[in-house]
């Protein structure tokens, strides 16, 4: 006597949708700037708190971001309909829809989390020209008010430039960045080195090269 027929496992549309959605994650890339946030295994909560803190102070410092910018195409008044073939009218609608989607894709959010590939390390990409300005504002306000702004967000470090983790690219990115701080007047500096999932970059080599680079620009010290 044979047993009941096994039920076929259904691959639902919901699962398909989630699968393709997960493949649309954005990743940390060379040339980005933003904020490095650290947490303790509560990354979603960390991201939520980072968004809240960054948006709150960014709105205070720069004003709220215009949410209507992506509607530029949709807000255009419709043109008078031409008497023509139905296929032409349909093609116009398709072209208009594509144009609207392209405009939405080109507009970047002020803050956007990207995947770092490292546990407990979150990177929030920004379109702001100077993350340090916003970071300084946040630190100054917290130091003055002594008010706790987060529970799961442990550290928030402004990052002015992202580069590949090799000595050549680090020196190249550092050379451009150091011009901003050390060419005009002499100042003190510190180099803090941390690494994860990388055995090729040596701590002593990075510190030696960056220190020599700073000293070559910081001629008054």
Secondary structure, DSSP 8 states (H G I E B T S, - for coil): ------------HHHHHHHHHHTT--B--TT--EEEEE-SS-HHHHHHHHHHHHHHHHHHHH----TTGGGTTTTS---------HHHHHHHHHHHHHHHHHHHHH---SEEEEB-SSTTEEEEEE--S-HHHHHHHHHHHHHHH-----SS--EEEEES----SSHHHHHHHHHHHHHHHHSSS----------SS-SSS-HHHHHHHHHHHHHHH-TT-
